[in-house]
Amino acid sequence: VEAEGEATRAAKARKRAGLSGGLPAGHKWVETSSKAGVVFAYDRQLELGYRELHLTGKELRKLLGRIVHAPPAERPEVQAELDDLINWSNIANDESDFGASLRLGADLFNHDVCFAPQAAQQLSTAYTLLGRAPFAKLAKLHAAKRRGG
């Protein structure tokens, strides 16, 4: 019975850490708005591969909700905040922090179909830079289908 208790505590600890089976060495997991998360290469010593953007989680969902529900006349002003976030994500890519755009792309993809173009751009860029070209292609194709194209 004691062994089961230890196994259960270990499983709960892995779940809290977001690791059900563990990660390969040199990788990092971050939670996305869907709670599924994304995994990418990360050098802990150099802190290279990911940086936190200024809007994530609840704050990002609020912004995306404001964009979706904004009247057409106000949408460009609210959209400018997302455009700024995408710009910071692209800067992170330039500095080899590809995980930021992977996370942002996943969050955009999971929020609303109206963000499919931005999600496809973020995901395809991140996947390409991470050496996952088939996923980049899939992101573009799926976004086109979501838009009805």
C-alpha positions in Angstrom: 0.0 0.0 0.0 2.9 2.4 0.8 4.3 1.9 -2.7 1.0 2.9 -4.2 1.0 6.1 -2.1 4.5 7.0 -3.2 3.5 6.4 -6.8 0.4 8.5 -6.5 2.4 11.4 -4.9 4.9 11.1 -7.7 2.2 11.1 -10.3 0.6 14.2 -8.7 3.9 16.0 -8.6 4.5 15.2 -12.4 1.0 16.4 -13.2 1.5 19.7 -11.2 4.7 20.2 -13.1 3.0 19.5 -16.4 5.0 16.3 -17.0 3.1 13.1 -17.3 5.9 11.1 -18.9 8.8 13.5 -18.4 10.5 15.6 -21.0 13.6 14.9 -23.0 16.7 16.6 -21.7 17.1 20.2 -23.0 13.3 20.7 -23.4 10.7 22.9 -21.7 7.0 22.7 -21.4 4.7 25.7 -20.9 0.9 25.7 -20.5 -1.3 27.2 -23.2 -4.8 28.4 -22.8 -6.1 25.0 -23.8 -4.1 23.5 -20.9 -2.4 21.1 -23.3 0.8 23.1 -23.4 3.7 23.1 -25.9 7.2 21.6 -25.7 10.3 23.0 -27.3 14.0 22.9 -27.1 15.3 25.0 -24.2 18.8 25.7 -22.9 18.4 26.3 -19.2 22.0 27.5 -18.7 21.8 30.1 -21.5 18.0 30.7 -21.0 17.6 30.3 -24.7 14.6 28.9 -26.4 11.7 30.7 -24.6 10.8 34.0 -23.2 7.6 35.0 -21.5 5.6 37.5 -23.6 3.9 40.4 -21.7 0.5 39.0 -22.3 -0.2 35.3 -21.7 -2.9 33.2 -20.0 -5.9 35.1 -18.7 -4.7 38.5 -19.9 -4.2 37.2 -23.4 -7.7 35.6 -23.4 -9.2 38.9 -22.3 -7.5 40.8 -25.1 -8.6 38.2 -27.7 -12.2 38.3 -26.3 -12.2 42.1 -26.6 -11.0 41.8 -30.3 -13.7 39.3 -31.1 -16.5 41.3 -29.5 -15.3 44.8 -30.5 -17.5 46.8 -32.8 -15.9 47.1 -36.3 -15.0 50.8 -35.7 -13.1 50.0 -32.5 -11.5 46.8 -33.7 -8.3 48.3 -35.2 -7.4 50.0 -31.9 -7.8 46.8 -29.9 -6.1 44.7 -32.7 -3.1 47.0 -32.3 -2.4 45.4 -28.9 -2.3 41.9 -30.5 -0.1 43.2 -33.4 2.3 44.5 -30.7 2.4 41.1 -29.0 3.0 39.4 -32.4 5.8 41.8 -33.0 7.4 40.9 -29.7 7.0 37.2 -30.5 8.8 37.8 -33.8 11.6 39.6 -32.0 11.9 36.5 -29.7 12.2 34.4 -32.8 15.1 36.6 -34.0 16.8 35.9 -30.7 16.3 32.1 -30.9 13.4 32.1 -28.3 11.1 30.1 -30.6 8.9 28.8 -27.8 7.3 32.2 -27.4 5.7 32.1 -30.9 4.8 28.5 -30.5 2.9 29.3 -27.4 1.3 32.4 -28.8 0.3 30.6 -32.0 -1.3 27.7 -30.0 -3.2 30.2 -27.9 -4.5 32.1 -31.0 -5.4 28.9 -32.7 -7.4 27.7 -29.8 -9.3 30.9 -29.1 -11.3 31.7 -32.2 -11.4 31.0 -35.9 -10.9 34.7 -36.7 -7.3 34.4 -35.4 -6.5 31.5 -37.9 -4.2 33.7 -40.1 -2.2 35.0 -37.2 -2.1 31.5 -35.6 -0.9 29.9 -38.8 1.9 32.5 -39.2 3.1 32.1 -35.6 2.9 28.3 -35.6 4.5 27.8 -39.0 7.4 30.2 -38.1 7.9 28.5 -34.8 7.7 25.0 -36.2 10.1 25.8 -39.0 12.6 27.4 -36.7 12.3 24.4 -34.4 13.0 22.0 -37.3 9.5 20.6 -37.4 8.6 21.5 -41.0 5.8 19.0 -41.4 4.0 20.7 -38.5 4.5 24.1 -40.1 2.8 22.9 -43.2 0.0 21.3 -41.2 -0.6 24.6 -39.3 -1.0 26.5 -42.6 -3.3 23.9 -44.1 -5.5 23.6 -41.1 -5.8 27.4 -40.7 -6.9 27.6 -44.3 -9.6 25.0 -43.7 -10.7 26.8 -40.6 -11.2 30.0 -42.6 -13.2 28.0 -45.2 -10.5 28.4 -47.9 
